Structures are given as structure tokens and as C-alpha cells.
């Protein structure tokens, strides 16, 4: 390895070591004027339009009116983004669980399309 290349690599390592550590992405809390069932249906349809196989989408409809959608790899059982949709007056409160991942542009767009806005 040439001295110039070694210097470049060491410089990049030093710069990255001096960068402040980024906090893990926060799990956003959102609200919607739609009912939990409407939001869950919208999200599930949107995920299908993104060509996510149905067995990768885990949906739970609870008797208390809440719903949840979770991305789950059926082979590895690894969980990805999850959305818990709770009744909130005439609308819904959405708790998004990122599991350490950033919220992708596709998820952001889908949440907006389903009426979710930041609290």
C-alpha cells in the first residue's frame, strides 16, 4: 500500500472517529383521522402494491379495536418495521417500531398516504 493511500485511509478513520455518534432512530408517534381498521387496511394494501409477499406481513386485529402490522421474515423470524394502530377518539394513534432501522422513504410515503401525520 502506498504511503499516500495509507495516509488517506488513516485520515478517513480519524475523521469518522471524531464524528459524533448518531443516536438510534427514534420510533415516531403519528396520528390519523381514519379509524384503526381503515389505517390497517390502507397500510396492508400499500405493502401489497410494493410487492411485499403476504407471508412477510403479519397483521393482528384485536378485540379492543386496535390493529397492528409487522414486517416479519418467515424463514428467519426476524422482525422489521411494525405499526401499532390504537383507537384515539374518532381517529387513530400510530406507534411505529423501527427495530433499529431507519424509516424508509417507501414507509414514509405509505404512512402519509394512509393519513398519518406526526403528533
C-alpha positions as CSV (number, residue, x, y, z in Angstrom):
1,X,0.0,0.0,0.0
2,X,1.4,3.4,-1.0
3,X,2.1,6.0,1.7
4,X,-0.5,8.3,0.2
5,X,-3.2,5.6,0.2
6,X,-2.3,4.7,3.8
7,X,-2.5,8.3,4.8
8,X,-5.9,8.6,3.1
9,X,-7.3,5.6,4.9
10,X,-5.9,6.7,8.3
11,X,-7.4,10.2,7.7
12,X,-10.8,8.7,7.0
13,X,-10.6,6.6,10.1
14,X,-9.7,9.6,12.2
15,X,-12.5,11.7,10.7
16,X,-15.0,9.0,11.3
17,X,-13.8,8.5,14.9
18,X,-14.2,12.3,15.6
19,X,-17.8,12.4,14.2
20,X,-20.4,12.4,17.0
21,X,-22.2,9.2,17.4
22,X,-25.6,9.2,15.8
23,X,-28.5,8.3,18.1
24,X,-30.6,5.3,17.1
25,X,-33.6,6.4,15.0
26,X,-36.5,7.4,17.2
27,X,-39.7,5.5,16.9
28,X,-42.1,8.1,15.5
29,X,-45.6,8.6,17.0
30,X,-48.2,9.5,14.5
31,X,-51.9,10.2,14.4
32,X,-54.6,9.8,11.7
33,X,-58.2,10.9,11.4
34,X,-59.0,7.5,10.0
35,X,-60.2,4.6,12.2
36,X,-57.6,1.9,13.1
37,X,-59.2,-0.6,10.8
38,X,-59.1,1.9,7.9
39,X,-55.4,2.7,8.5
40,X,-54.5,-1.0,8.8
41,X,-56.3,-1.8,5.6
42,X,-54.6,1.1,3.8
43,X,-51.2,0.0,5.1
44,X,-51.7,-3.6,4.2
45,X,-52.9,-2.7,0.6
46,X,-49.9,-0.3,0.2
47,X,-47.5,-3.1,1.2
48,X,-49.1,-5.4,-1.3
49,X,-48.6,-2.7,-4.0
50,X,-44.9,-2.6,-3.0
51,X,-44.9,-6.4,-3.9
52,X,-44.2,-7.5,-0.3
53,X,-45.2,-11.2,-0.2
54,X,-48.3,-11.7,2.0
55,X,-46.4,-14.1,4.3
56,X,-44.0,-11.3,5.2
57,X,-46.8,-9.1,6.5
58,X,-48.1,-10.1,9.9
59,X,-51.4,-8.5,10.9
60,X,-53.2,-8.7,14.2
61,X,-56.7,-7.3,14.7
62,X,-57.5,-7.1,18.5
63,X,-61.0,-7.1,20.1
64,X,-60.3,-3.7,21.7
65,X,-60.3,-2.1,18.2
66,X,-56.6,-1.8,17.8
67,X,-54.7,-3.3,14.9
68,X,-51.0,-4.0,14.2
69,X,-48.9,-4.7,11.2
70,X,-45.4,-6.1,11.4
71,X,-42.9,-6.9,8.7
72,X,-41.5,-10.4,9.5
73,X,-39.3,-12.7,7.6
74,X,-41.0,-16.1,7.9
75,X,-37.7,-18.0,7.3
76,X,-35.5,-16.2,9.9
77,X,-38.4,-14.9,12.1
78,X,-36.6,-11.5,12.1
79,X,-38.9,-8.6,12.6
80,X,-38.7,-5.3,10.7
81,X,-40.8,-2.2,10.9
82,X,-44.0,-2.6,12.9
83,X,-47.0,-0.3,13.3
84,X,-49.4,-0.5,16.2
85,X,-52.7,1.4,15.5
86,X,-54.7,2.4,18.5
87,X,-58.1,4.0,18.7
88,X,-57.9,7.7,19.6
89,X,-61.2,9.4,19.7
90,X,-62.7,9.3,16.2
91,X,-59.2,8.6,14.7
92,X,-56.1,6.6,15.5
93,X,-52.8,6.9,17.2
94,X,-49.9,5.0,15.4
95,X,-46.9,3.8,17.2
96,X,-44.1,2.9,14.8
97,X,-41.5,0.5,15.9
98,X,-38.4,0.6,13.8
99,X,-36.3,-2.2,15.4
100,X,-33.1,-0.1,14.9
101,X,-33.7,0.5,11.2
102,X,-34.3,3.9,9.6
103,X,-37.8,4.6,8.4
104,X,-37.5,4.1,4.6
105,X,-38.9,6.6,2.1
106,X,-41.4,3.9,1.0
107,X,-42.7,3.6,4.5
108,X,-42.9,7.3,5.0
109,X,-44.8,7.7,1.8
110,X,-47.2,4.9,2.7
111,X,-47.9,6.3,6.2
112,X,-48.6,9.7,4.6
113,X,-50.9,8.1,2.0
114,X,-52.8,6.4,4.9
115,X,-53.4,9.7,6.6
116,X,-50.7,9.5,9.2
117,X,-49.3,12.8,10.5
118,X,-46.7,13.5,13.2
119,X,-48.1,14.1,16.7
